[in-house]
């Protein structure tokens, strides 16, 4: 049993949203369930994504006080020289295994609503939540990759209709988590009879729900339904970040809800700025799996013809980091300062990736976390 199991009465949605501590900035690891993680690189030390390394990483993160692990929902690789993200661990079962082997860590499942029956998903997630005494979280996604959906024999809906379906789906899941016996669900897309779902989530609340919809309709979905909204943080303007955070939180309050805003990133941290820049250039530029990047761009219908040469090259450089996120390259002082700036702009947390999580996390924890403690962004680790 972990240290939260003793007192069910103290367990609340506020505790879940705070990830059970008072750190101003929550820190997570993003994408470790996939081969290569989020770095589209051919270097031999690239991330394996295998279970043994994920388990070791989760235990290391748990011990260091890292708050959460967030997986990528991926079903088919992108080809290239490495078959980027070609080997992946399914995210709800991945999270359940990690939660059973940790004490404090929040583990999310990234769930494609059109591919999971809501009653089965609700039961799977409650099981993970019960095993961990309330440390499971849901990252709901609607999907974009037609190639993956064809593998399941499922047709993608038009963009806005994907979120209409997701609304039905999340409403059905929440009903399964909260309602009594033999209730019916009559949605636009989903119709269910005499639902029974026991047990309910741990402690009488429900798992954290997050989403990263970038479009207007996706953002609106997140604001209506989620506790955490993932947005792309600006690398050039903390003032712009503060405006984005305030706008999302204000929109949520207009719906009578509180919303935390998170970011995603890519970290290369070394003892000196020069060393960090040299490694990033080597691993992500010289040794990038550019054929995999071109495959991703083709799936997204991004080409010179569609966006122009300059924009195509800009996006090509961006996708080498694994489809988005704030690129942070530097020594511990630089990385800590960037994270502190993001926190002061209002971000509640950030999930980021490394080329090799297990090799690079210890240096981050030894050097960057103490700096954040001294800056008042995180509390000193206890126990």
PyMOL commands that set and color helices and strands:
alter all, ss='L'
color gray80, all
select helices_A, chain A and resi 8-10+13-17+51-64+91-100+113-115+118-131+146-152+159-178+202-204+216-225+238-254+273-286+290-299+304-307+309-319+332-344+357-374
alter helices_A, ss='H'
color red, helices_A
select strands_A, chain A and resi 26-30+68-70+106-112+136-141+183-186+191-195+208-211+228-231+260-269+326-330+349-353
alter strands_A, ss='S'
color yellow, strands_A
deselect
rebuild
show_as cartoon
